[in-house]
Amino acid sequence: MMAVARDAWLGRVPMLHLRGWSHANQFLGTPLLRAGSEEACWGAYFDTLDKAGDGRIALTIANAPADDPVVIALQRVCSATGRPVRIVGREQRPMLDLVDGSRGPLSPKRSARLRSQAAKLDAAHGYAFDTLTTASDVTAWTDEFLALERGGWKGTAGSALECDPRTTAMFRAAMDEGFAGRRLHAHALRVDGRAIAMTTYFVRSGRAYGFKACYDEAFATYAPGLLLLREVMRVLSVPIVFDSCADANQGALNEMWRDRREILDICVSLGRRRRVAYAATMAVRDAWHRLKPARA
C-alpha cells in the first residue's frame, strides 16, 4: 500500500520515525488502497507497526490530500482508537473544480490578459494547439518535451528531467505506460510546427492530475504555458476536478485556477508505550515553531 523509509528527523526536530516514501517527481503521497477497505487497512497497518518494536515513534505521510477517502479514513481510525495524530504541514494547492467549484476557472482580469497575449502571439507568429493521439508518436513527443525542458532554466540549473538518466527513464516510462493505459493526456502549443509549450497530465475517475509542463523561454512575453493551459481547459471532459499538483506559491496559476485543494503532512503516533516520546517531540516542535518568528 505504501513504501516507507526510516528517518531520524522531523524537519529540524530529532524524531525516530517511519515516513511514506515518495519519488522526487511524485506529487501525491496517498497510500494505494482499494475503495471500501480504507479503515480496515489502516487498523491492520497500525497494529503491525505498533508491534514492530524498532523504537520508531511515528509514521509521517507527506502530500496527502485532505479530501481523499484514504486520508479521511486515517483520521477517522485515529479518532476512534484514541491514537494521537497531528497535521505537521499544510498548503493550499491550485485546483480547477468543474464539478461544484464556485469561483470559476478564470478571473476576469486573467482571462482578458490571456486573450490579449493570444492575439499578440497569433499576430506575430501564428500558433496551433496540438494533442497527442497516436501511440506511434509517443516517443517523438517525449523526445521533444525533454529537449524543450532542458533548453530552459531547468537545464541551466541541472534539474531538467534529461539531466539525470534515472528521471529520463522515469518520464519515458510514464509517457509510454500512461498513454497505453489511456490515462495520459499530452498537449502542445506550436509555432511553425515547433512546440513552444507542452504539458502532460493523467486522468482517472473524474479527476485529473498535473504531471510535467515546460515552455520555450524565448516566447515568455506571450505566457505560452498559460495560453496552453487555457486551451487544455477547453478540451477537458467535464465534470472533472483537476489537481494542478503544482507548488502552492505559483502566482500565475493561483490567479488562473482559484479553487484550492488542501494538502496535508500527517504525523501519527505508533506504539502505546512510545506515546510519551511522541508527545514530547510534538511539544519541542511546537516550541521551535513559536521561536522561529522571534529568531527572524
C-alpha positions as CSV (number, residue, x, y, z in Angstrom):
1,M,0.0,0.0,0.0
2,M,2.9,2.3,0.6
3,A,6.7,2.3,0.5
4,V,8.2,3.6,3.8
5,A,11.7,4.7,4.8
6,R,13.3,5.3,8.2
7,D,14.1,8.8,9.2
8,A,15.7,10.4,12.3
9,W,14.4,14.0,11.9
10,L,11.0,15.7,11.5
11,G,12.1,19.0,10.0
12,R,14.6,20.4,12.5
13,V,13.4,18.2,15.4
14,P,15.1,14.8,16.1
15,M,12.5,12.0,16.0
16,L,12.9,8.4,15.0
17,H,10.0,7.7,12.7
18,L,8.9,6.0,9.5
19,R,7.8,8.2,6.6
20,G,5.9,7.4,3.5
21,W,8.5,7.4,0.7
22,S,7.8,9.3,-2.5
23,H,9.7,9.8,-5.7
24,A,11.0,13.3,-6.3
25,N,8.6,13.6,-9.2
26,Q,5.6,12.2,-7.3
27,F,3.2,14.9,-6.1
28,L,0.8,12.9,-4.0
29,G,1.8,10.7,-1.1
30,T,-1.6,8.9,-0.6
31,P,-1.3,5.2,0.0
32,L,-3.0,3.0,-2.6
33,L,-6.0,1.2,-1.0
34,R,-9.0,-0.5,-2.6
35,A,-12.2,1.6,-2.2
36,G,-14.1,0.4,0.8
37,S,-11.2,-1.2,2.6
38,E,-9.5,2.0,3.9
39,E,-10.4,1.8,7.6
40,A,-9.7,-2.0,7.9
41,C,-6.3,-1.5,6.1
42,W,-5.3,1.4,8.4
43,G,-6.3,-0.6,11.5
44,A,-4.3,-3.6,10.5
45,Y,-1.3,-1.5,9.4
46,F,-1.1,0.5,12.6
47,D,-1.4,-2.8,14.6
48,T,1.6,-4.1,12.7
49,L,3.7,-1.0,13.2
50,D,2.8,-0.9,16.9
51,K,4.3,-4.4,17.3
52,A,7.4,-3.7,15.3
53,G,9.4,-2.7,18.3
54,D,12.2,-0.8,16.5
55,G,11.9,2.3,18.5
56,R,10.1,4.4,15.8
57,I,7.6,6.5,17.5
58,A,5.6,7.8,14.5
59,L,4.5,7.4,10.9
60,T,4.6,10.5,8.7
61,I,2.8,10.9,5.3
62,A,3.5,13.9,3.2
63,N,1.4,15.4,0.3
64,A,-1.8,13.8,1.5
65,P,-5.0,15.5,0.1
66,A,-7.4,16.3,2.9
67,D,-10.4,15.3,0.7
68,D,-9.0,11.9,-0.2
69,P,-11.1,8.9,1.2
70,V,-7.8,7.2,2.4
71,V,-6.8,10.3,4.4
72,I,-10.3,10.8,5.8
73,A,-10.3,7.1,6.9
74,L,-6.9,7.5,8.5
75,Q,-8.1,10.4,10.7
76,R,-11.3,8.5,11.5
77,V,-9.4,5.4,12.6
78,C,-7.1,7.5,14.8
79,S,-10.1,9.3,16.4
80,A,-11.9,6.1,17.1
81,T,-9.0,4.4,18.7
82,G,-7.6,7.4,20.6
83,R,-4.3,7.3,18.6
84,P,-2.6,10.7,18.6
85,V,-2.3,12.3,15.2
86,R,-1.0,15.8,14.2
87,I,-1.1,17.9,11.0
88,V,2.5,19.0,10.7
89,G,2.3,20.7,7.3
90,R,-0.5,22.2,5.2
91,E,-0.8,24.0,1.9
92,Q,-3.5,25.1,-0.5
93,R,-2.7,23.8,-4.0
94,P,-4.3,25.4,-7.1
95,M,-7.1,23.3,-8.4
96,L,-9.7,23.6,-11.2
97,D,-13.1,22.3,-9.9
98,L,-15.6,21.9,-12.8
99,V,-17.9,19.8,-10.6
100,D,-19.0,22.1,-7.8
101,G,-16.3,24.9,-7.7
102,S,-17.9,28.2,-7.0
103,R,-15.2,30.6,-8.2
104,G,-15.0,29.7,-11.8
105,P,-11.8,28.7,-13.7
106,L,-10.5,32.1,-14.7
107,S,-10.6,35.5,-13.1
108,P,-11.9,38.3,-15.4
109,K,-8.5,40.0,-15.2
110,R,-6.5,36.9,-16.1
111,S,-9.0,36.0,-18.9
112,A,-8.6,39.4,-20.5
113,R,-4.9,39.3,-20.3
114,L,-4.7,35.9,-21.9
115,R,-6.9,37.0,-24.7
116,S,-4.5,39.9,-25.4
117,Q,-1.4,37.7,-25.2
118,A,-3.0,35.1,-27.5
119,A,-3.9,37.8,-30.1
120,K,-0.4,39.2,-30.0
121,L,1.2,35.7,-30.4
122,D,-1.2,34.9,-33.3
123,A,-0.4,38.2,-35.0
124,A,3.3,37.9,-34.6
125,H,3.8,34.2,-35.3
126,G,0.6,32.3,-35.6
127,Y,0.1,29.3,-33.3
128,A,-1.7,26.0,-33.2
129,F,-3.0,23.7,-30.5
130,D,-1.9,20.1,-30.8
131,T,-2.9,16.9,-29.0
132,L,-1.0,13.5,-28.8
133,T,-3.4,11.0,-30.3
134,T,-1.3,8.1,-31.7
135,A,0.8,5.6,-29.8
136,S,3.5,5.7,-32.5
137,D,4.0,9.4,-31.8
138,V,4.7,9.0,-28.0
139,T,8.5,8.6,-28.4
140,A,8.7,11.7,-30.6
141,W,6.6,13.7,-28.2
142,T,8.7,12.6,-25.3
143,D,12.0,13.5,-27.1
144,E,10.6,16.9,-27.9
145,F,9.4,17.5,-24.3
146,L,12.8,16.5,-22.8
147,A,14.7,18.8,-25.3
148,L,12.3,21.8,-24.7
149,E,12.6,21.5,-20.9
150,R,16.4,21.1,-20.9
151,G,16.7,24.2,-23.1
152,G,15.2,26.4,-20.3
153,W,16.1,27.4,-16.8
154,K,15.8,23.8,-15.5
155,G,18.5,22.7,-17.9
156,T,20.7,25.6,-16.7
157,A,20.1,24.6,-13.1
158,G,20.7,20.9,-13.8
159,S,17.2,19.9,-12.6
160,A,15.6,19.1,-16.0
161,L,14.4,15.5,-16.5
162,E,17.1,14.9,-19.1
163,C,19.9,15.9,-16.8
164,D,19.7,12.6,-15.0
165,P,19.3,9.2,-16.8
166,R,17.1,8.0,-14.0
167,T,14.5,10.8,-14.3
168,T,14.7,10.5,-18.1
169,A,13.8,6.8,-17.8
170,M,11.0,7.5,-15.4
171,F,9.5,10.1,-17.7
172,R,9.7,7.9,-20.7
173,A,8.1,5.0,-18.8
174,A,5.3,7.3,-17.5
175,M,4.6,8.6,-21.1
176,D,4.6,5.1,-22.6
177,E,2.6,3.3,-19.9
178,G,0.3,6.2,-19.3
179,F,-0.7,6.5,-22.9
180,A,-1.0,2.8,-23.3
181,G,-3.4,2.7,-20.3
182,R,-5.4,5.6,-21.7
183,R,-4.6,7.7,-18.6
184,L,-2.1,10.1,-20.1
185,H,-3.1,13.3,-21.9
186,A,-0.5,15.4,-23.7
187,H,-0.9,18.8,-25.5
188,A,1.4,21.3,-27.1
189,L,1.2,24.9,-28.4
190,R,3.1,25.1,-31.7
191,V,4.6,27.9,-33.9
192,D,5.5,26.7,-37.4
193,G,5.2,23.1,-36.2
194,R,7.7,23.6,-33.3
195,A,6.5,23.3,-29.7
196,I,6.7,26.5,-27.6
197,A,4.8,24.9,-24.7
198,M,4.0,21.4,-23.7
199,T,2.0,19.8,-20.9
200,T,1.1,16.4,-19.6
201,Y,-1.5,15.1,-17.1
202,F,-3.2,12.0,-16.0
203,V,-7.0,11.4,-15.8
204,R,-8.9,8.8,-13.9
205,S,-12.4,8.5,-12.4
206,G,-13.3,12.2,-13.0
207,R,-10.1,13.6,-11.6
208,A,-7.1,14.9,-13.5
209,Y,-3.6,15.3,-12.0
210,G,-0.9,17.6,-13.5
211,F,2.4,15.9,-14.3
212,K,5.0,17.8,-16.3
213,A,5.0,21.1,-18.3
214,C,7.6,23.3,-20.0
215,Y,7.8,26.2,-22.4
216,D,10.2,28.0,-24.7
217,E,11.6,31.0,-22.7
218,A,12.1,32.9,-26.0
219,F,8.3,33.3,-26.1
220,A,7.9,34.1,-22.4
221,T,6.4,37.5,-23.1
222,Y,3.3,35.7,-24.5
223,A,2.9,33.4,-21.5
224,P,2.8,30.3,-23.7
225,G,2.4,27.9,-20.7
226,L,-0.7,29.7,-19.6
227,L,-2.1,30.0,-23.1
228,L,-1.6,26.2,-23.5
229,L,-3.4,25.7,-20.2
230,R,-6.3,27.8,-21.4
231,E,-6.6,25.6,-24.5
232,V,-6.5,22.5,-22.3
233,M,-9.4,23.8,-20.3
234,R,-11.4,24.0,-23.5
235,V,-11.0,20.3,-24.3
236,L,-11.4,18.9,-20.8
237,S,-14.2,16.3,-20.4
238,V,-16.5,17.7,-17.7
239,P,-17.4,17.3,-15.0
240,I,-13.8,17.0,-13.7
241,V,-11.7,18.1,-10.8
242,F,-8.1,19.0,-11.9
243,D,-5.4,18.9,-9.2
244,S,-2.6,21.0,-10.6
245,C,0.0,19.1,-8.5
246,A,1.9,22.4,-8.6
247,D,3.6,24.4,-5.9
248,A,1.1,26.5,-3.8
249,N,3.3,29.6,-4.4
250,Q,2.9,29.7,-8.2
251,G,1.4,33.1,-8.5
252,A,0.1,33.0,-12.1
253,L,-1.5,29.6,-11.7
254,N,-3.0,30.6,-8.3
255,E,-4.7,33.5,-10.1
256,M,-5.8,31.4,-13.0
257,W,-7.2,28.5,-11.1
258,R,-8.9,29.9,-8.0
259,D,-10.2,26.7,-6.4
260,R,-8.0,25.1,-3.9
261,R,-7.1,21.6,-2.7
262,E,-5.8,21.3,0.8
263,I,-2.6,19.1,1.0
264,L,-1.5,17.8,4.4
265,D,1.6,16.4,6.0
266,I,0.4,14.0,8.7
267,C,2.3,12.5,11.7
268,V,0.7,9.5,13.5
269,S,1.8,8.1,16.8
270,L,3.0,4.5,17.0
271,G,3.0,2.2,20.0
272,R,1.2,2.9,23.3
273,R,4.5,2.9,25.2
274,R,6.0,5.4,22.8
275,R,3.3,8.0,23.1
276,V,5.1,9.9,25.8
277,A,8.1,10.3,23.5
278,Y,5.7,11.3,20.6
279,A,4.0,13.9,22.8
280,A,7.4,15.3,24.0
281,T,8.6,15.5,20.4
282,M,5.5,17.4,19.3
283,A,5.9,19.8,22.2
284,V,9.5,20.5,21.2
285,R,8.4,21.0,17.6
286,D,5.7,23.5,18.7
287,A,8.2,25.4,20.8
288,W,10.6,25.6,17.9
289,H,7.9,27.0,15.6
290,R,6.9,29.6,18.2
291,L,10.5,30.7,18.4
292,K,11.0,30.9,14.6
293,P,9.3,34.3,14.2
294,A,11.3,35.7,17.1
295,R,14.6,34.4,15.6
296,A,13.7,36.0,12.2
